[in-house]
């Protein structure tokens, strides 16, 4: 990342849990415009706020990189904040922060986002700054070398965080030998070898208006945002290279262990699941919530409350264009890892044997998801992220009423079908970071 957020992993956010808001008359205050260049502008007017959040969402991420340049999307994300022909890094930061704003960025498998939040009177300057850095980065050789060292430090920092390492280890094992499974940040080898010209070529190949969504939310007028975005567009246009569809091969690896002298064993147990647009995605949301999505979930109650096996235990779902995962993450003392795995195995088997969830769990999960939607409406930044992520990943911005209706329509039969598709049919993968060898776990997963 450019300022401090870092690379995002599979499923760091769920685009479905980002509603649109009704105006006083019950209509949506969402504006959508596609420019002649193919760039899409999506806004949400929130006149009661005094802030505006703006983001440039690029439909390119780490899965679009050749193996020899793994990490180039994230490297480029850093470099765009280093300056343009007319602005250096210090002047960009000063322009945003002196107006009371903040800015950041992140890179994920299928997108890269650059965004800022400013008082509403700073909208024009904010769009101008983002337009400049996205379309016209200087990519000075000296900046490439200095930022290379920053990213290498970020890589070392990741290596010191076993909770992060185990997630990367799991993703690599679930999607082996494919860009989806690679670390977004890249590797020591690719980061060291990458040249300024290779980074610039990647920008030229992928950063086209037709591959970008500009999302904005706050005290704004849609037509004014469109006008500002058009004024800041670079000359020329094109299309990003075609993204190769994921075939699912090779199959996931059952075990991945990274031996480290940690005080706690960190593990992720999971399997491949559903992509963004799968019709059963709402049923999977409900299943995930009941399984390990909160303090009332099966896993939290059994693993933490009844047995005291872990401080943190949760499940999560992640979705990409043509792939996904459902996984359980937990940490425990090394001497209790077998007990923890036994409990997880029993709980997952219960879900399969019971064909999903009870009526009570179904209602509780749907209620929690409805409440999460309402709570996510509280800032211009969150709403901007909802707009941008949905438009890039789904090609649409579902309204609050639409999402709630889909959630409320989920039945026990729907959940049972998802259990059969995901939990009962596919192989599991176990990733562990701790004081163990891979032989220690055999073929347990």
C-alpha positions in Angstrom: 0.0 0.0 0.0 1.0 3.6 -0.4 0.4 5.1 3.0 -0.1 2.3 5.5 -3.0 -0.1 4.8 -0.9 -2.7 3.1 -1.9 -5.4 0.7 -5.4 -6.9 1.1 -6.0 -10.6 1.2 -8.8 -12.7 -0.3 -12.0 -11.7 1.4 -10.7 -8.8 3.4 -14.1 -7.2 2.7 -17.5 -8.4 1.6 -19.0 -6.3 -1.2 -22.5 -7.5 -0.4 -22.4 -5.9 3.0 -22.5 -2.4 1.7 -26.0 -1.0 1.1 -27.3 2.0 -0.7 -29.2 4.5 1.4 -32.7 5.8 0.7 -33.5 9.5 0.7 -36.4 11.0 2.6 -38.9 9.9 0.0 -37.6 6.3 0.0 -35.7 6.7 -3.3 -32.0 5.9 -3.8 -29.5 8.8 -3.9 -27.1 6.9 -6.1 -25.8 8.4 -9.3 -24.1 6.4 -12.1 -22.5 7.6 -15.3 -20.4 5.8 -17.8 -18.2 8.2 -19.7 -17.3 7.8 -23.4 -13.9 6.5 -22.3 -15.5 3.7 -20.5 -14.7 5.0 -17.0 -17.6 4.7 -14.6 -18.5 7.3 -12.0 -20.7 6.2 -9.1 -21.8 8.5 -6.3 -24.0 8.6 -3.3 -25.3 12.0 -2.1 -25.3 12.4 1.7 -26.3 16.1 2.1 -26.4 15.8 5.9 -22.6 15.2 6.0 -19.8 17.7 5.7 -17.3 15.4 4.2 -16.7 13.7 0.9 -14.8 10.4 0.3 -13.5 9.8 -3.2 -11.8 6.6 -4.5 -10.3 5.5 -7.8 -10.9 1.7 -8.1 -8.7 0.0 -10.7 -9.9 -3.4 -11.9 -6.4 -4.9 -11.8 -4.6 -6.7 -8.9 -2.1 -9.4 -8.2 -3.8 -12.1 -10.2 -3.2 -10.1 -13.3 0.6 -10.1 -12.9 3.1 -12.4 -14.7 5.0 -14.6 -12.2 8.3 -12.8 -12.8 6.7 -9.5 -11.7 4.7 -10.7 -8.8 4.0 -7.8 -6.6 4.1 -5.1 -9.3 0.5 -4.0 -8.6 1.4 -3.3 -5.0 4.7 -1.7 -5.9 2.9 0.6 -8.3 0.3 1.4 -5.6 3.2 2.7 -3.5 4.8 4.6 -6.3 1.7 6.6 -7.3 1.9 8.4 -4.0 5.5 9.4 -4.7 4.5 12.1 -7.1 3.7 13.3 -10.6 5.3 15.8 -12.9 3.8 18.7 -11.0 3.6 17.2 -7.4 6.1 15.4 -5.2 5.2 13.1 -2.3 5.4 15.9 0.3 3.2 18.3 -1.6 0.5 15.6 -2.2 0.5 14.8 1.5 0.5 18.4 2.6 -2.4 19.3 0.2 -4.6 16.6 1.6 -3.7 16.9 5.3 -3.6 20.7 5.5 -7.3 20.7 4.4 -8.1 18.2 7.2 -8.2 15.2 5.0 -6.6 11.8 4.9 -5.7 9.4 2.1 -4.7 5.8 1.6 -4.7 2.8 -0.8 -4.7 -0.9 -0.9 -4.0 -3.8 -3.4 -5.9 -7.0 -3.6 -6.1 -10.0 -5.9 -8.4 -8.4 -8.4 -8.3 -4.6 -7.8 -6.3 -1.7 -6.5 -7.9 1.3 -4.8 -6.6 4.8 -4.1 -8.9 7.0 -2.0 -9.1 10.1 0.2 -11.6 11.7 2.5 -11.8 15.5 2.9 -14.2 18.2 4.1 -16.8 18.8 1.4 -15.2 22.0 0.2 -12.1 20.0 -0.7 -13.9 17.8 -3.3 -12.4 19.5 -6.4 -8.8 19.4 -5.0 -9.3 15.8 -3.9 -10.4 14.6 -7.4 -7.6 16.6 -9.0 -5.0 15.0 -6.8 -6.3 11.5 -7.3 -6.6 12.1 -11.1 -3.0 13.3 -11.2 -1.5 10.4 -9.3 -3.5 7.7 -11.1 -3.1 8.9 -14.7 0.2 10.7 -14.6 2.6 9.2 -12.0 6.2 10.3 -12.5 7.8 6.9 -11.5 11.1 8.6 -10.9 14.0 6.1 -10.7 15.1 7.4 -7.3 11.6 7.0 -6.0 11.5 3.4 -7.3 14.6 2.6 -5.3 13.6 4.3 -2.1 10.1 2.7 -2.2 11.6 -0.7 -3.0 13.3 -0.5 0.4 10.0 0.5 2.1 8.2 -2.5 0.6 11.0 -4.9 1.6 10.6 -3.6 5.1 6.8 -4.2 4.8 7.7 -7.8 3.7 9.9 -8.3 6.8 7.1 -6.9 9.0 4.7 -9.4 7.5 7.2 -12.2 8.3 7.1 -11.1 12.0 3.3 -11.5 12.2 2.3 -15.1 12.3 -1.4 -14.2 12.2 -0.7 -12.7 8.7 1.7 -15.4 7.6 -0.8 -18.2 8.1 -3.4 -16.5 6.0 -0.9 -16.1 3.1 0.1 -19.8 3.6 -3.5 -20.9 3.5 -4.3 -19.0 0.3 -1.2 -20.4 -1.4 -2.2 -23.9 -0.4 -5.8 -23.5 -1.5 -4.8 -22.0 -4.9 -1.4 -23.5 -5.6 0.7 -22.5 -8.6 -1.8 -19.8 -9.6 -1.6 -15.9 -9.3 -4.7 -16.0 -7.0 -2.7 -17.9 -4.4 0.4 -15.7 -4.6 1.2 -13.1 -1.9 -0.1 -9.7 -3.0 3.0 -8.0 -1.8 5.3 -10.2 -4.0 8.5 -12.0 -3.0 12.0 -11.0 -2.1 13.2 -12.2 -5.5 10.6 -10.4 -7.6 10.7 -7.2 -5.6 14.5 -7.0 -5.8 14.6 -7.7 -9.6 11.7 -5.4 -10.7 12.8 -2.5 -12.8 11.4 1.0 -13.2 10.5 0.3 -16.9 8.7 -2.9 -16.0 6.6 -1.1 -13.5 5.8 1.7 -15.9 4.9 -0.8 -18.6 2.4 -2.4 -16.2 0.8 1.0 -15.5 0.5 1.6 -19.2 -1.1 -1.8 -19.8 -3.7 -1.7 -17.1 -4.4 1.9 -16.0 -7.0 2.8 -18.6 -10.3 4.7 -18.0 -12.3 1.6 -19.1 -10.7 -0.3 -16.2 -11.4 2.3 -13.5 -14.4 3.2 -11.4 -14.5 6.5 -9.6 -16.6 6.3 -6.5 -17.6 9.2 -4.2 -19.9 9.6 -1.3 -20.8 12.5 0.9 -22.1 16.1 0.5 -21.8 16.2 -3.3 -23.7 16.6 -6.5 -23.2 13.7 -9.0 -22.9 15.9 -12.1 -20.2 18.0 -10.4 -18.2 14.9 -9.6 -18.5 13.7 -13.3 -17.3 17.1 -14.4 -14.3 17.0 -12.2 -13.4 13.4 -13.2 -13.7 14.3 -16.9 -11.5 17.3 -16.4 -8.8 15.2 -14.8 -8.7 12.4 -17.4 -5.5 11.6 -19.2 -5.4 11.6 -23.0 -5.8 8.3 -24.7 -7.6 5.1 -23.8 -7.4 1.3 -24.1 -8.3 -1.9 -22.4 -6.5 -4.0 -19.8 -5.1 -7.3 -21.0 -7.6 -10.1 -20.9 -7.8 -11.9 -17.5 -7.4 -15.6 -17.8 -10.3 -17.5 -16.3 -9.4 -19.8 -13.4 -9.8 -23.5 -14.2 -9.4 -24.8 -10.6 -6.2 -26.6 -11.4 -4.1 -27.8 -9.7 -6.2 -29.0 -6.8 -5.6 -27.6 -3.3 -2.9 -29.0 -1.1 -4.2 -30.6 2.1 -1.4 -29.4 4.5 0.9 -26.4 4.6 3.1 -25.8 7.6 5.6 -23.0 8.3 7.8 -23.8 11.2 8.4 -20.9 13.5 9.3 -20.7 17.2 6.1 -18.9 18.2 4.4 -18.9 21.6 1.1 -19.7 19.9 0.1 -22.0 17.0 -1.9 -20.1 14.3 -4.0 -22.1 12.0 -6.5 -21.8 9.2 -8.7 -24.7 8.1 -10.9 -24.2 5.1 -11.9 -25.1 1.5 -12.7 -23.6 -1.8 -16.2 -21.9 -2.0 -18.3 -19.7 -4.2 -17.4 -16.7 -6.5 -18.8 -13.2 -6.4 -21.9 -13.8 -8.5 -22.9 -17.3 -7.4 -26.7 -17.5 -6.8 -26.0 -19.2 -3.4 -23.7 -16.5 -2.1 -26.4 -15.1 0.3 -26.9 -18.6 1.7 -23.2 -18.9 2.2 -23.2 -15.6 4.1 -25.8 -17.0 6.5 -23.9 -20.2 6.9 -20.7 -18.4 7.7 -22.4 -16.2 10.2 -23.9 -19.1 12.1 -20.7 -21.1 11.9 -18.2 -18.5 13.2 -19.3 -15.0 12.4 -19.9 -13.7 15.9 -19.9 -14.4 19.6 -23.1 -16.4 19.4 -21.8 -18.6 16.6 -21.1 -22.3 17.0 -17.3 -22.0 16.9 -17.0 -19.1 19.3 -19.3 -20.8 21.8 -17.7 -24.2 21.6 -14.0 -23.3 21.1 -13.7 -20.2 23.3 -16.6 -20.1 25.7 -17.0 -23.8 26.7 -13.4 -25.1 26.2 -11.2 -22.0 26.5 -9.1 -23.3 23.6 -8.5 -19.9 21.9 -8.8 -16.2 22.5 -9.7 -15.6 18.8 -11.7 -18.0 16.6 -13.9 -17.1 13.7 -14.9 -18.1 10.2 -14.9 -16.1 7.1 -15.9 -16.3 3.4 -14.1 -14.7 0.6 -15.1 -14.3 -3.1 -13.3 -13.6 -6.3 -14.5 -13.4 -9.9 -14.3 -17.2 -10.4 -13.2 -18.6 -7.0 -13.8 -18.3 -3.3 -13.0 -19.8 0.1 -14.8 -20.6 3.4 -12.3 -20.9 6.2 -11.9 -21.0 10.0 -9.1 -19.1 11.7 -7.9 -19.6 15.3 -4.8 -19.6 17.5 -4.0 -21.7 20.5 -1.1 -23.0 22.6 1.1 -25.4 20.7 0.3 -28.3 23.1 -3.4 -27.8 22.5 -3.4 -27.7 18.7 -4.6 -31.3 18.4 -7.5 -30.7 20.7 -8.5 -27.6 18.8 -8.3 -29.4 15.5 -10.5 -32.2 16.9 -13.1 -29.7 18.0 -13.1 -27.9 14.6 -13.5 -31.2 12.9 -16.4 -32.2 15.0 -18.1 -28.9 14.5 -17.7 -28.9 10.8 -18.9 -32.5 10.6 -22.0 -31.5 12.7 -22.9 -28.9 10.1 -22.7 -31.4 7.4 -24.5 -34.2 9.3 -27.3 -31.7 10.3 -27.6 -30.4 6.8 -26.9 -26.8 7.9 -28.3 -24.8 10.7 -31.3 -24.8 13.0 -34.3 -22.4 12.7 -32.9 -20.4 15.6 -29.5 -20.1 14.1 -31.0 -19.1 10.8 -33.0 -16.3 12.3 -30.1 -15.1 14.4 -27.7 -15.1 11.4 -30.2 -13.2 9.3 -30.8 -10.7 12.0 -27.1 -10.1 12.5 -26.5 -9.5 8.8 -29.4 -7.1 8.6 -27.9 -5.2 11.6 -24.5 -5.1 10.0 -26.0 -3.5 7.0 -27.5 -0.7 9.1 -24.3 -0.1 11.0 -22.3 0.1 7.8 -24.2 3.3 6.8 -22.4 5.6 9.2 -19.5 7.3 7.3 -18.8 8.7 3.9 -15.7 6.5 3.7 -17.5 3.3 4.2 -20.2 4.2 1.7 -17.6 5.2 -0.9 -15.9 1.8 -0.4 -19.2 0.1 -0.8 -19.8 1.9 -4.1 -16.4 1.3 -5.6 -16.0 -2.4 -4.6 -19.5 -3.3 -5.7 -19.2 -1.6 -9.1 -15.8 -3.2 -9.8 -16.6 -6.7 -8.6 -20.4 -7.0 -9.3 -20.9 -4.3 -12.0 -23.8 -3.0 -9.9 -24.6 -1.4 -6.5 -27.3 -3.4 -4.8 -29.6 -1.4 -2.6 -30.1 -2.0 1.1 -33.6 -3.3 0.4 -32.4 -5.6 -2.3 -29.6 -7.1 -0.1 -32.0 -7.5 2.9 -34.6 -9.2 0.7 -32.0 -11.7 -0.5 -30.8 -12.4 3.1 -34.4 -12.7 4.4 -35.2 -15.1 1.6 -32.5 -17.6 2.6 -34.1 -20.8 3.9 -32.7 -23.8 5.8 -32.9 -25.7 2.5 -30.7 -23.0 0.8 -28.1 -23.4 3.6 -28.2 -27.2 3.3 -27.6 -26.9 -0.4 -24.5 -24.7 0.3 -23.3 -27.1 2.9 -23.5 -29.8 0.3 -21.7 -27.7 -2.3 -18.9 -26.4 -0.1 -18.4 -28.3 3.2 -19.4 -31.8 2.2 -18.0 -32.1 -1.3 -14.6 -30.4 -1.5 -11.2 -31.2 0.1 -10.1 -29.3 3.1 -6.8 -27.4 3.5 -5.0 -26.9 6.8 -2.4 -24.2 7.2 -0.3 -23.8 10.4 2.3 -21.4 11.6 4.0 -22.6 14.8 6.7 -24.8 16.3 5.9 -27.8 14.2 7.2 -29.7 11.2 4.8 -30.5 8.3 5.2 -34.2 9.1 3.7 -33.5 12.5 0.2 -33.2 11.0 0.4 -36.0 8.4 -2.7 -35.9 6.3 -5.0 -34.6 9.0 -6.9 -32.1 6.8 
